[in-house]
Amino acid sequence: MDKNLSISRFVRALRLPFTTASAFPFIAGSLVAKEVFQLLPFLLGLTAAVSTHLGANLINDYADSKYGTDWQDRKFYNFFGGSKLIQEGSLSLSFYFGLAMVFFAVSFLSVTILAFLFKSPLIIGYYILILFLGFSYSHRPLAFSYHRLGEIIIFMLFGPAALMGGYFIQTQVFPDLRSFILSLPFGFFTTAILFSNEIPDRQTDVKSNKFTWASIVSSSKGFIIYLAIIFLGYLSIILNIIKGYLSWLSLSALIFLVLSLKAANILRRYHSDKMMLINSSKLTIAVQTLVGLAIILGILL
């Protein structure tokens, strides 16, 4: 164990507050077929989803530090730019990699138990694919996030993979159109978090040959892509309501459009001011959390 480890640094390294991005869609998918809900498979699946997410967070910081990206700006901004604990000398690269392997092992054990319970080795196959994508998000040789593919991977993992995975564990049905359409809002709003965090890192990312969607357009135009992602998220909620997959209660999520527009305005006006952009990241995370809760309520009620 690293001698500089403390509870606050542990939480910071894991980026624990972001785990709602994996937990909420998995919970939603598990509740779609609430009449056949099974607690033990749910807990095992949730453990696997969150542990994989935490392991991927650690590998992301490990890779971005190893490849030089996080050294371009060593200041800690809380919401973007990495945890900076490696840059501060508080924790080592090997600690990040080792802890990531621990979380991946926990998730693999959970999935193996699920496969045994359901007598389905396919569960392990699906998991290995998800683990591969999570690891390769920032780690070479593929390093999807360095080649403008990271946003698609995040959409897939925190949208369809998480929600359809929760649904599959409860019903053993995969693929399923209903669960796929229900997953879309989660995918879009989590991708919006990623994109809002890419804008302040745009210049330093490009310096280290990391090309994200934020570098497709100038910094001053990034808010347009952000708005497109956000509006797709809200439209997908309306689609789910029209198709009867969500109750009308989920329309309450549209209230949070005001917060999304406020975040977009910050991205438009202060696209080069990292301290101000902390506020757009906060708002986007808040929207993702609140919308996720509204969707879960829309499934339950």
C-alpha positions in Angstrom: 0.0 0.0 0.0 1.3 3.5 -0.9 2.5 5.3 2.2 0.9 8.5 1.1 -2.6 7.0 0.8 -5.4 8.6 2.9 -9.2 8.3 2.6 -9.5 11.6 0.8 -6.8 10.7 -1.7 -8.4 7.2 -2.2 -11.7 8.8 -3.0 -10.0 11.3 -5.3 -8.0 8.7 -7.1 -11.2 6.5 -7.7 -13.3 9.5 -8.6 -16.1 8.0 -6.6 -18.7 10.7 -7.2 -18.8 9.7 -10.9 -20.0 6.1 -10.2 -23.6 7.2 -10.6 -22.8 7.1 -14.3 -22.5 3.3 -14.2 -24.8 2.6 -11.2 -27.9 4.5 -12.4 -28.3 2.8 -15.8 -27.6 -0.6 -14.4 -30.2 0.0 -11.7 -32.7 1.2 -14.3 -32.1 -1.8 -16.5 -32.6 -4.1 -13.5 -36.0 -2.5 -12.7 -37.5 -2.6 -16.2 -38.7 -6.2 -15.5 -39.4 -5.5 -11.8 -41.9 -8.3 -11.6 -39.0 -10.9 -11.9 -36.5 -8.9 -9.9 -33.8 -11.0 -8.2 -31.7 -9.4 -5.4 -28.6 -11.5 -5.5 -28.0 -11.3 -9.2 -28.7 -7.5 -9.0 -26.1 -7.0 -6.2 -23.5 -9.1 -8.1 -24.1 -7.2 -11.3 -24.0 -3.8 -9.6 -20.7 -4.8 -8.0 -19.3 -5.8 -11.3 -20.5 -2.6 -13.1 -19.2 -0.2 -10.4 -15.9 -2.1 -9.9 -15.2 -2.1 -13.6 -16.0 1.6 -13.7 -13.6 2.3 -10.8 -10.9 0.1 -12.4 -11.3 2.0 -15.7 -11.0 5.4 -13.9 -7.7 4.3 -12.4 -6.4 3.0 -15.7 -7.4 6.3 -17.3 -5.3 8.3 -14.9 -2.5 5.8 -15.2 -2.4 5.9 -19.0 -2.8 9.7 -19.2 0.1 10.1 -16.8 2.2 7.5 -18.5 1.7 9.1 -21.9 2.3 12.6 -20.7 -1.2 14.1 -21.1 -1.8 14.8 -17.4 1.7 16.4 -17.0 0.7 19.3 -19.4 -1.2 21.0 -16.6 -0.4 19.8 -13.0 -3.2 21.7 -11.3 -6.1 19.7 -9.8 -9.5 20.9 -11.0 -11.6 18.2 -9.4 -13.9 17.6 -12.4 -11.5 17.3 -15.3 -7.8 16.9 -16.1 -7.4 13.8 -13.9 -6.8 13.3 -10.2 -3.2 14.8 -10.4 -2.1 12.6 -7.4 0.6 11.2 -9.6 1.7 14.7 -10.7 1.7 15.8 -7.0 3.9 12.9 -6.0 1.3 11.6 -3.6 0.6 8.3 -5.3 2.6 6.3 -7.8 1.9 4.9 -11.3 2.2 1.4 -10.0 -0.3 2.1 -7.2 -2.9 3.2 -9.8 -2.3 0.2 -12.0 -2.3 -2.3 -9.1 -5.5 -0.9 -7.6 -7.1 -1.0 -11.0 -6.3 -4.7 -11.2 -7.9 -5.3 -7.8 -11.2 -3.7 -8.9 -11.1 -5.6 -12.2 -10.5 -8.8 -10.2 -13.5 -8.0 -8.0 -15.7 -7.4 -11.1 -14.5 -10.6 -12.7 -15.3 -12.7 -9.6 -18.8 -11.2 -9.5 -19.4 -12.0 -13.1 -18.0 -15.5 -12.7 -20.5 -16.1 -9.9 -23.3 -14.8 -12.1 -22.3 -17.1 -14.9 -22.4 -20.0 -12.5 -25.8 -19.0 -11.2 -27.3 -18.8 -14.6 -25.2 -21.6 -16.2 -24.3 -19.2 -19.0 -20.6 -18.7 -20.0 -21.8 -16.0 -22.4 -22.0 -13.7 -19.4 -18.3 -13.9 -19.1 -17.8 -13.3 -22.8 -19.9 -10.1 -22.6 -18.0 -9.0 -19.6 -14.6 -9.5 -21.2 -15.7 -7.3 -24.1 -16.8 -4.5 -21.7 -13.6 -4.9 -19.7 -11.5 -4.7 -22.9 -13.3 -1.5 -24.0 -12.9 0.1 -20.6 -9.2 -0.7 -20.4 -8.6 0.4 -24.0 -10.4 3.6 -23.6 -7.1 5.4 -22.7 -4.5 2.6 -22.7 -2.5 1.7 -25.7 -2.3 0.1 -28.2 -5.9 1.3 -29.1 -6.3 4.2 -26.7 -9.7 5.1 -28.1 -9.8 8.5 -26.2 -6.8 9.7 -28.1 -8.4 9.1 -31.5 -11.8 10.7 -31.1 -13.4 7.4 -30.4 -13.6 7.7 -26.6 -16.9 9.5 -26.7 -18.5 6.6 -28.6 -17.0 4.1 -26.1 -18.4 6.1 -23.2 -21.8 6.3 -24.8 -21.8 2.5 -25.3 -20.5 1.5 -21.9 -22.6 3.9 -19.8 -25.7 3.6 -22.0 -26.5 0.3 -23.7 -23.9 -1.9 -22.0 -24.9 -0.8 -18.4 -28.7 -0.7 -18.8 -29.0 -3.7 -21.1 -26.6 -5.6 -18.8 -28.9 -4.9 -15.8 -31.9 -6.0 -17.9 -30.2 -9.2 -19.1 -29.2 -10.3 -15.6 -32.9 -10.1 -14.5 -34.5 -11.6 -17.6 -31.7 -13.4 -19.5 -32.9 -11.6 -22.6 -30.3 -10.0 -24.9 -30.5 -8.2 -27.2 -33.7 -6.3 -26.4 -35.0 -3.2 -28.3 -36.9 -1.8 -25.3 -33.9 -1.8 -23.0 -31.7 -0.4 -25.8 -34.0 2.6 -26.3 -34.2 3.1 -22.5 -30.4 3.2 -22.4 -30.1 6.1 -24.8 -30.7 9.0 -22.4 -28.0 7.6 -20.0 -25.6 7.3 -22.9 -26.1 10.8 -24.1 -26.0 12.5 -20.7 -22.9 10.7 -19.6 -21.2 11.5 -22.9 -22.2 15.2 -22.2 -20.2 15.0 -19.0 -17.2 13.7 -20.9 -17.4 16.3 -23.6 -17.9 19.2 -21.1 -14.7 18.0 -19.4 -12.8 17.8 -22.7 -13.3 21.5 -23.5 -11.0 22.8 -20.7 -8.4 20.1 -21.5 -8.5 20.8 -25.3 -5.2 22.7 -25.6 -3.2 20.4 -23.3 -4.7 17.3 -24.9 -3.7 18.4 -28.4 -0.1 19.1 -27.2 0.2 15.5 -26.1 -1.4 14.1 -29.3 -4.7 13.3 -27.6 -7.5 14.2 -30.0 -11.1 14.3 -28.6 -14.3 15.6 -30.0 -13.5 19.0 -28.4 -10.7 19.4 -31.0 -13.0 18.9 -33.9 -14.0 22.5 -33.7 -12.5 25.7 -32.2 -12.9 26.1 -28.4 -15.5 28.9 -29.0 -17.7 26.5 -31.0 -17.5 23.5 -28.6 -20.8 24.4 -26.9 -22.6 23.6 -30.2 -21.5 19.9 -30.0 -22.5 20.0 -26.3 -25.9 21.2 -27.1 -26.4 18.6 -29.8 -25.5 15.8 -27.3 -27.8 17.3 -24.6 -30.7 17.7 -26.9 -30.4 14.1 -28.2 -30.6 13.1 -24.5 -33.8 15.0 -23.9 -35.3 13.8 -27.2 -34.5 10.2 -26.3 -36.5 10.6 -23.0 -39.5 11.9 -25.0 -39.1 8.9 -27.4 -39.3 6.5 -24.4 -42.4 8.2 -23.1 -44.1 8.1 -26.5 -43.3 4.4 -26.8 -44.7 3.7 -23.3 -41.3 2.6 -21.9 -41.4 5.5 -19.3 -44.3 7.0 -17.5 -45.2 10.6 -18.0 -43.5 11.3 -14.7 -40.2 11.2 -16.6 -41.2 14.4 -18.3 -40.0 16.1 -15.1 -36.5 15.5 -16.5 -37.2 18.4 -19.0 -37.1 20.8 -16.1 -33.3 20.3 -16.0 -33.0 21.6 -19.5 -32.6 25.0 -17.9 -29.4 23.8 -16.1 -28.1 22.3 -19.4 -28.6 25.6 -21.2 -26.8 27.4 -18.4 -23.9 25.0 -18.7 -23.8 25.5 -22.5 -23.7 29.2 -22.0 -20.7 28.9 -19.7 -19.0 26.8 -22.3 -19.7 29.4 -24.9 -18.6 32.5 -22.9 -15.7 31.0 -20.9 -14.3 28.3 -23.1 -10.7 29.3 -22.3 -11.2 29.8 -18.6 -10.7 26.6 -16.7 -11.8 27.9 -13.4 -15.2 29.0 -14.8 -15.5 25.8 -16.7 -15.6 23.9 -13.4 -19.2 25.3 -13.1 -20.3 23.8 -16.5 -18.9 20.5 -15.4 -20.8 20.7 -12.1 -24.0 21.5 -13.9 -23.6 18.7 -16.4 -22.9 16.1 -13.7 -25.9 17.4 -11.7 -28.2 17.1 -14.8 -27.0 13.6 -15.5 -27.7 12.6 -11.9 -31.1 14.2 -11.7 -32.2 13.0 -15.1 -31.1 9.5 -14.2 -33.3 9.6 -11.0 -36.2 10.9 -13.1 -35.9 8.0 -15.5 -35.6 5.4 -12.7 -38.8 6.9 -11.2 -40.4 6.8 -14.6 -39.7 3.0 -14.8 -40.9 2.3 -11.3 -44.1 4.4 -11.3 
